[in-house]
Amino acid sequence: MFDILIRNGRIVDGTGNPWFPADVGIEHDRITVVGNLSNAEAAMTIDAQDAIVCPGFIDCHSHSDQTILANREATSSVYQGVTTEIVGNCGLGFAPVTKISRSVTEKMVHSLTPEVPVSWSSCGDLLDRIDEGIAINIGYLVAHGAIRRAAMGSADRAPNLAEIATMERLLAESLDAGALGLSFGLEFMPGRLAGRDELLHMCQMAAERGKPTAWHVRDRTRDFEASVNEALSVTRETGAALQLSHLSAKPGSAPRAWNRVMEAVRLARAQGQDVQCDMIPYNVGPGLLAAILPVWATQGTVDEVQARLRDPATRERLVAQSDRYWMMFSRREWDKITLTASQAHVNWVGMTLREIGQATGEDPFDCVYDILADEGEGYEQVWVNGVLFTEGDIIEWLADPLFSIASDGFTSKDHGPLSKIINHPNSFGWTPRVLGAYVHELRTMSLEEAIRKMTSMPATRFGLLDRGLLRPGMMADVAVFNEEAFRTRATYLKPQIYAEGMQTVIVNGQVALQDGAPTDTLAGRVIRP
């Protein structure tokens, strides 16, 4: 007798193979049978007539470590059929924490979830805290930015030998405590201060423990190709596996830069280097406002940075050097940039920089520097959305065989404090957007291939070898939905709308969503090797 029996489904097993009719039997937390179970009995039977039955979706580029402690039910994720998220990406993380990084970490945490006390120190402490009860599975990448701050605070220089040793120790402790890998965010502070020697030390430690590295590369505009080559070179030298996060050519990159980058990636793979990529299904992407600042502007204490940002003469210099990160700033394309998270200016969240300038009567550049200066110690956690790509770009990138599909968002709710920080539909609608826009409307990939890119491909990439497929012996993470009814109504203007049409979601053999409604069952786990 099975604990759960799913009958009459169209099985899309995660391999990319065409769907086939079958039943799925689940006992405890495992799939035990996929086949004809017409005579079987079960404690719970789910009739999946005419519905797709597939592995639960795996989000390989998520930032839900920033919200999961305030949303253990992972509500927006469960509505989308997401059963596992790989978090801690872009070098942005909240552990490990030391005496010299605690104040900044608390400011970062409280900018999103002010109700969450920072009671942890090590990565293991944080994973234990998360593992006290969550609705989905979490795989954690330890963030280089957190390690650097824990070792040397906000020092704007290369680490000395003692600090390198501390960083190596903290990374080793984090990986040994259960982190699945290491992430870099070389476009953001403090990651962009890291030189080659520092990157080599970090990647060598990851490689020795057989853990992958995920890179938000240094630049995706003018220096896009050089930035990807840096990641390829460092990981080639150390032997670390490389995941190129949201690999995309932004405005300002050279013509066909993405194509040349992919030629380099494919050559690296042909020569035996372990490298893959991922991308989001949106032409508008999230980013950190402080990344517009040149390195010299972020040097010194927070008070010194604030004074610099408020100085009129310095602002003229900053404007003159604004042709970096997102070129919309230097081009003054203010309608393409929207403020999405700010503690100091909550009233401006959801407004474009043009609208903020009109409301204040100031030049939008002055608004940018006012926002960052007013934010104080948390200025590195001011978020914006930008119109970065064309629809044709997204179609080409998502269809590439080396690309998994991910959200670059975080799990949230449609009400309460968390809902107020959401200004991008990726947190509420990325999986139905993939299946609706790119499978059914544009027909740029098959249903089976899209599901593979959101299940078995990211699972194997991050070592989750018992997830991502509907096979006997695999963990029972399952999604059941009618492909015609599964859709998202989340938009950039109103993103806090749950996905519709997901019928059943099972996490580790327990029902997380039943008849389209969350059960609030906390059957998820922190996945540790």
Residue pairs with C-beta under 8 A, 6 or more apart in sequence:
1 40
1 41
1 42
1 43
2 25
2 26
2 27
2 32
2 33
2 37
2 40
2 41
2 42
2 43
3 26
3 27
3 28
3 42
3 43
3 44
3 509
4 25
4 26
4 42
4 43
4 44
4 45
4 46
4 476
4 506
4 509
4 511
5 23
5 24
5 25
5 26
5 37
5 40
5 41
5 42
5 44
5 45
5 46
6 23
6 24
6 25
6 26
6 45
6 46
6 48
6 53
6 478
6 480
6 504
7 23
7 37
7 38
7 45
7 46
7 47
7 48
7 49
8 21
8 23
8 47
8 48
8 49
8 50
9 21
9 22
9 23
9 24
9 48
9 51
9 52
9 53
9 480
10 19
10 20
10 21
10 48
10 50
10 51
10 52
10 53
11 19
11 20
11 21
11 22
11 24
11 34
11 53
11 54
11 470
12 19
12 52
12 53
12 54
12 447
12 448
12 451
12 470
13 20
13 34
13 54
13 55
13 469
13 470
13 471
14 54
14 55
14 451
14 452
14 455
14 456
14 459
14 468
14 469
14 470
15 448
15 452
15 456
15 469
16 448
16 449
16 451
16 452
16 456
17 448
18 448
19 52
19 447
19 448
22 34
22 35
22 36
23 33
23 34
23 35
23 36
23 37
23 38
23 40
24 31
24 33
24 34
24 37
24 53
24 470
24 478
25 31
25 32
25 33
25 34
25 37
25 40
25 42
26 32
26 476
26 478
26 506
26 509
27 509
28 476
28 509
29 475
29 476
29 508
29 509
29 510
30 472
30 473
30 474
30 475
30 476
30 509
31 470
31 471
31 472
31 473
31 474
31 475
31 476
31 478
32 472
32 473
33 40
33 472
34 470
34 471
34 472
44 511
46 480
46 504
48 480
48 503
48 504
50 482
51 480
51 481
51 482
51 483
51 503
52 447
52 479
52 480
52 481
52 482
52 483
53 470
53 478
53 479
53 480
54 451
54 455
54 470
54 478
54 479
55 83
55 451
55 455
55 456
55 459
55 467
55 468
55 469
55 470
55 474
55 477
55 478
55 479
56 81
56 82
56 83
56 84
56 455
56 467
56 477
56 478
56 479
56 505
56 506
56 507
57 80
57 81
57 82
57 83
57 84
57 431
57 451
57 454
57 455
57 479
58 82
58 83
58 84
58 85
58 86
58 454
58 455
58 458
58 459
58 464
58 467
58 468
59 77
59 82
59 84
59 85
59 86
59 406
59 407
59 430
59 454
59 458
60 86
60 243
60 278
60 404
60 406
60 458
60 461
60 462
61 86
61 89
61 214
61 245
61 246
61 278
61 280
61 406
61 407
61 408
62 85
62 86
62 87
62 89
62 406
62 407
62 408
62 409
62 410
62 411
63 87
63 89
63 90
63 92
63 408
63 409
63 410
64 74
64 77
64 85
64 87
64 138
64 409
64 410
64 411
65 87
65 88
65 93
65 94
65 126
65 130
65 138
65 140
65 410
66 87
66 92
66 94
66 109
66 112
66 113
66 410
67 112
67 113
67 410
67 411
67 412
67 418
68 74
68 87
68 130
68 134
68 138
68 410
68 411
69 113
69 116
69 129
69 130
70 112
70 113
70 115
70 116
70 417
70 418
71 411
71 412
71 413
71 418
72 133
72 134
72 135
72 522
73 135
73 413
73 518
73 520
73 522
74 82
74 85
74 134
74 135
74 136
74 411
74 524
75 135
75 411
75 412
75 413
75 414
75 498
75 518
76 411
76 412
76 413
76 414
76 427
76 428
76 498
76 499
77 85
77 135
77 136
77 411
78 135
78 136
78 505
78 512
78 513
78 518
79 428
79 498
79 499
79 500
79 502
79 513
79 518
80 428
80 429
80 430
80 431
80 432
80 499
80 502
81 431
81 479
81 481
81 499
81 502
81 505
81 513
82 136
82 411
82 431
83 136
83 137
83 467
83 477
83 478
83 479
83 505
83 506
83 507
83 512
83 524
84 136
84 137
84 138
84 139
84 459
84 464
84 467
84 477
84 527
85 136
85 137
85 138
85 139
85 411
86 139
86 140
86 141
86 180
86 458
86 462
87 138
87 139
87 140
87 141
88 140
88 141
88 142
88 143
88 179
88 183
89 141
89 143
89 183
89 185
89 214
89 216
89 245
89 408
90 143
90 183
90 184
90 185
90 188
90 216
90 245
91 143
91 144
91 145
91 146
91 183
91 184
91 185
91 186
91 188
91 191
91 216
92 143
92 145
92 146
92 183
92 185
92 188
93 141
93 142
93 143
93 145
93 146
93 183
94 105
94 108
94 109
94 118
94 120
94 126
94 143
94 146
95 120
95 121
95 122
95 123
95 125
95 126
95 142
95 146
95 174
96 121
96 122
96 123
96 142
96 146
96 147
96 150
96 170
96 173
96 174
97 105
97 118
97 120
97 121
97 122
97 146
97 150
98 121
98 150
98 151
100 149
100 150
100 152
100 153
101 146
101 149
101 150
101 153
102 118
103 377
104 149
104 153
104 154
104 377
105 118
105 146
105 149
106 118
107 376
107 377
107 378
107 381
108 378
108 380
108 381
109 116
109 118
110 116
110 343
110 378
111 341
111 343
111 378
111 381
112 341
112 381
112 418
112 421
113 417
113 418
114 417
115 417
119 125
119 129
120 126
120 128
120 129
122 173
122 174
122 177
123 140
123 142
123 173
123 174
123 177
123 178
123 179
124 173
124 174
124 177
124 178
126 140
127 140
127 177
127 178
127 179
127 526
127 528
130 138
130 140
130 526
131 525
131 526
133 522
134 522
134 524
134 525
134 526
135 507
135 512
135 518
135 520
135 521
135 522
135 523
135 524
136 411
136 507
136 512
136 524
137 467
137 477
137 507
137 508
137 524
137 525
137 526
137 527
138 524
138 525
138 526
138 527
139 180
139 462
139 464
139 526
139 527
140 178
140 179
140 180
140 526
141 179
141 180
141 181
141 182
141 183
141 214
142 171
142 174
142 175
142 179
142 181
142 182
142 183
143 182
143 183
143 185
144 182
144 183
144 184
144 185
144 191
144 194
144 202
145 185
145 188
145 189
145 190
145 191
147 167
147 170
147 171
147 174
147 202
148 159
148 167
148 190
148 191
148 193
148 194
149 190
150 166
150 170
151 159
151 163
151 166
151 167
151 170
152 159
152 163
152 166
152 167
154 189
154 190
154 301
154 302
156 190
156 193
156 295
156 298
156 299
156 300
157 193
158 193
158 195
158 197
158 198
159 167
159 198
164 197
164 198
164 201
167 198
167 201
167 202
168 201
168 202
168 205
171 182
171 202
171 205
171 206
172 205
172 209
175 181
175 182
175 205
175 206
175 209
175 211
176 209
177 528
178 526
178 528
178 529
179 211
180 211
180 212
180 462
180 463
180 527
180 528
180 529
181 206
181 211
181 212
181 213
181 214
181 241
181 243
181 462
182 202
182 203
182 205
182 206
182 211
182 212
182 213
182 214
183 213
183 214
183 215
183 216
183 245
184 191
184 194
184 199
184 202
184 213
184 214
184 215
184 216
185 191
185 192
185 216
186 192
186 194
186 215
186 216
186 217
186 218
186 227
186 230
187 216
187 217
187 218
187 219
187 220
187 291
187 325
188 216
188 288
188 290
188 291
188 380
189 290
189 291
189 298
189 380
191 216
192 218
192 291
192 295
193 295
196 230
196 234
199 230
199 234
200 234
200 237
200 238
202 213
203 213
203 234
203 235
203 237
203 238
203 240
204 238
204 240
206 212
206 213
206 238
206 240
207 238
207 239
207 240
207 241
211 240
211 241
212 240
212 241
212 242
212 243
212 274
212 461
212 462
212 463
213 235
213 240
213 241
213 242
213 243
214 243
214 245
215 231
215 242
215 243
215 244
215 245
216 245
216 246
217 224
217 227
217 228
217 230
217 231
217 244
217 245
217 247
218 226
218 227
218 230
219 226
219 227
219 324
219 325
220 227
220 248
220 249
220 250
220 253
221 250
221 251
221 252
221 253
221 324
221 325
221 326
221 327
222 252
222 253
222 254
222 324
224 249
224 250
224 253
224 254
224 257
224 258
224 261
225 254
225 257
225 260
225 261
225 264
228 244
228 247
228 261
228 264
228 265
229 264
231 242
231 244
232 242
232 264
232 265
232 268
232 273
232 275
234 240
235 241
235 242
235 273
235 275
236 268
236 273
241 274
241 275
242 273
242 274
242 275
242 276
243 275
243 276
243 277
243 278
243 461
244 265
244 275
244 276
244 277
244 278
245 277
245 278
246 278
246 279
246 280
246 285
246 406
246 408
247 258
247 261
247 277
247 278
247 279
247 397
247 403
248 258
248 279
248 285
248 388
248 389
248 393
248 397
249 257
249 258
249 261
249 393
250 326
250 327
250 388
250 389
251 326
251 327
251 328
251 388
252 323
252 327
258 393
258 396
258 397
262 400
262 402
265 275
265 277
265 402
266 402
268 275
269 275
269 402
275 402
276 402
276 403
276 404
276 461
277 400
277 402
277 403
277 404
278 403
278 404
278 405
278 406
278 458
279 394
279 397
279 398
279 403
279 404
279 405
279 406
280 405
280 406
280 407
280 408
280 426
280 430
281 394
281 398
281 405
281 430
281 433
281 434
281 437
281 438
282 394
282 424
282 425
282 426
282 430
282 433
283 387
283 388
283 389
283 390
283 391
283 393
283 394
284 385
284 386
284 387
284 388
284 424
284 492
285 385
285 386
285 388
285 389
285 408
286 340
286 383
286 384
286 385
286 408
286 409
286 424
286 426
287 325
287 326
287 383
287 384
287 385
287 386
288 380
288 381
288 382
288 383
288 384
289 339
289 368
289 371
289 372
289 382
289 383
289 384
290 298
290 372
290 379
290 380
290 382
291 325
291 326
292 322
292 324
292 325
292 326
292 329
292 368
293 318
293 372
294 318
294 321
294 324
297 305
297 308
297 309
297 314
297 318
298 305
299 305
300 308
302 376
302 377
302 379
305 373
305 379
306 373
306 376
306 379
308 314
309 315
309 318
309 369
309 370
309 372
309 373
310 369
310 373
315 365
315 366
315 369
318 365
318 369
319 365
322 329
322 330
322 365
323 329
323 330
324 330
326 337
326 386
326 388
328 334
328 336
328 337
328 386
328 387
329 337
329 365
329 368
332 364
333 387
334 352
334 353
334 354
334 357
334 364
335 352
335 354
336 352
336 386
336 387
337 352
337 353
337 384
337 385
337 386
338 350
338 351
338 352
338 353
338 384
338 385
338 386
338 423
338 492
339 345
339 348
339 349
339 350
339 351
339 352
339 353
339 356
339 371
339 382
339 383
339 384
339 423
340 349
340 350
340 383
340 384
340 385
340 421
340 422
340 423
340 424
341 349
341 381
341 382
341 383
341 421
341 423
342 348
342 349
342 371
342 375
342 382
342 383
343 375
343 378
344 371
344 374
344 375
344 376
345 371
345 374
346 420
348 356
348 359
348 371
349 420
349 421
349 423
350 423
350 493
351 359
353 364
353 367
353 368
354 364
356 364
356 367
357 363
357 364
357 366
357 367
360 367
362 370
371 382
372 379
372 382
373 379
375 381
375 382
383 423
385 423
385 424
385 492
394 438
395 438
395 442
395 444
397 403
398 405
398 434
398 438
398 444
398 445
398 453
399 444
399 445
403 453
404 453
404 454
404 457
404 458
404 461
405 430
405 434
405 450
405 453
405 454
406 430
406 458
407 426
407 427
407 430
408 426
409 424
409 426
409 427
409 428
409 430
410 427
411 427
412 418
412 419
412 421
412 422
412 427
412 428
412 496
413 419
413 496
414 428
414 496
414 497
414 498
415 496
419 496
422 428
422 495
422 496
423 492
423 495
424 492
424 495
425 433
425 488
425 490
425 491
425 492
425 495
427 495
428 488
428 490
428 495
428 496
428 497
428 498
428 499
429 488
429 489
429 490
429 495
429 497
429 499
431 454
431 499
432 486
432 487
432 488
432 499
432 500
432 501
433 488
434 450
434 454
435 447
435 450
435 483
435 486
436 486
436 487
436 488
438 444
438 445
438 450
439 445
439 446
439 447
439 450
440 483
445 453
447 483
455 468
455 469
456 468
456 469
457 468
458 464
458 468
459 465
459 467
459 468
459 469
460 468
463 529
464 527
466 473
466 474
466 475
467 474
467 475
467 477
468 474
470 478
475 508
475 509
476 506
476 508
476 509
477 506
477 507
477 508
478 504
478 505
478 506
479 502
479 504
479 505
479 506
480 502
480 503
480 504
480 505
481 501
481 502
481 503
482 501
482 503
484 501
485 500
485 501
486 499
486 500
486 501
486 502
487 499
487 500
487 501
488 497
488 499
488 500
489 497
489 500
490 496
490 497
490 499
491 497
500 516
501 516
502 513
502 516
503 513
503 515
503 516
504 511
504 513
504 514
504 515
505 511
505 512
505 513
506 512
507 521
507 523
507 524
508 523
508 524
508 525
509 523
510 521
510 523
511 519
511 521
512 518
512 519
512 521
512 523
512 524
513 519
